[in-house]
Amino acid sequence: MPDRVKFTKSRVAAFPQPVSGRATYYDETVQKLALRVTAAGSRTFYVVKRAGAEMVWLKLGTFPDMTVERAREEAEKALGDFAADQNPATIRRARRQEMTVSEFFDNEYNRRHLSKLRSGKRRANVFANHIRPQIGSKKLSDVDRQMVARILGEMDGNGYAGHTINHVRNLVSGMYRHAIEWGFAEANPVSGIRGRKGVKRDRFMRGDELPRFFSSLAAEENETLRDYLLVSLLTGARRSNVLEMRWRDVQLDEGVWTIGRTKNDEPQNVTLSPEAIEILRAREGCHADWVFPGRSKRGHMTEPKSGWKRILDRDELERIRAKIEAASGQVVNQQGSRSIAVQLRGAKAEGERLGIDVSDERLPDLHIHDLRRTLGSWQAKTGASLVIIGKSLNHKSISATAIYARLDLDPVRQSVNIATAAMLEAGGLKPVAKIKQIKGRERSA
């Protein structure tokens, strides 16, 4: 059989296996296309081309996975690259050395950028949950717009909120912006993909909800949690900032708490209302450094989700018990030795047994961050301007930045104090004089 033949499926399959080594055949149609047959029976297509002093054997694929027609197409492409002085073999070697998306995230993006951000841990979780499983093993240059659009589309289909989908989109886009800047990529696959329309959350506690919240909070045995939630409400500060509150940053005599670094990287002077000062003075001596100490490695409270759930569970439990008592005429026995969650499940079961609707007794869709929004909303209800509210909550706005810079704390303090008094009054409490009713029992002297 001649060494140069017109490749067809049947002919390529019929080429005999050599006893040892390998035999090479060339195509008549694309003369640089070769097929090597080994003694083990493998049949592999190559483009054979001289590039300078080097004879390049560029592997295309293995028959029959790669058909003769596909091999010719790939050979023509490779020969076109050679003609343009682009050695495909060199390009492939570079591709083998190219980082995957996960390698770039771990070795470059996280180390050089993300680890320096306060939101770095949250973004790393977004990458781990939504990006790494989908495209983490892909080379940076292999990720295209369709892949990213598919990820976001699947999240849409699975019911993820618009802001969560936008977190994924923005993280991929940010990664590629830096990859381009640092020389690891040439194009951003997010280009042209629009973000989802997010629904801005506007939940805050209304006047009829504050008495329920304060009542459940007053019954909370964990004094640190109780004080943390009160300070969060009365200052409107972000959750992470309150958790990391240090005594060295608090000036009780001046009524100011200084936060050196916030979410938007702007330092903030937080005005402390008389009620907030009362709570903090009662906490002096609890810990040398942290205002809200905890058992974490850092030494302060880290994640009060279980305590927050307990506050909401306790309120719901009391509402259901009141319904059961009203319907049955009997007092429901307290079960202090059992957890609030267990008692709540029992109360729901008893209500259903009695045919009482207990499905709508929980404070609806209330999150810890809504405490911050509650202060701002009550400031607005009591007549504060948007500029004053933005200053007190440390919002960052292009149009208002210059105005914020000229404000002192006096009008902010007045607004916070008025809003605080209004919230406490709506909750059935008097300012300062009865703040200890919210806290529960006083600290022993």
Helices and strands as residue ranges (DSSP letters): E 4-5, H 9-14, E 22-27, E 33-38, E 43-51, E 54-63, H 68-83, H 88-97, H 101-104, I 105-109, H 110-112, G 114-116, H 120-126, I 127-131, H 132-135, G 140-142, H 145-157, H 162-181, H 210-218, H 223-235, H 239-243, G 247-249, E 250-251, E 256-259, E 268-271, H 274-283, H 305-328, H 340-353, H 369-381, H 386-393, H 401-406, H 409-426, H 435-439
